[in-house]
């Protein structure tokens, strides 16, 4: 099985945020959630809104330009 960049997902108190995503991205999130569930032993795939959050967190945490700009604030 392929290694995903996303590991287990912590359950945290959410803040409601409503966004629209293209249909293609939604389908990709559904497929990613299925693969992630198999890779991490989850009984059911996470909902797209649950899988997108850690993906965004991971993206932000590895964005060097953002880290530099954040430190300079």
Secondary structure, 3 states (H helix, E strand, C coil): CCCCCCCCCCCCCCCCCCCCCCHHHHHHHHHHHHHHHHHHCCCCCCCHHHHHHHHHHHHHHCCHHHHHHHHHC
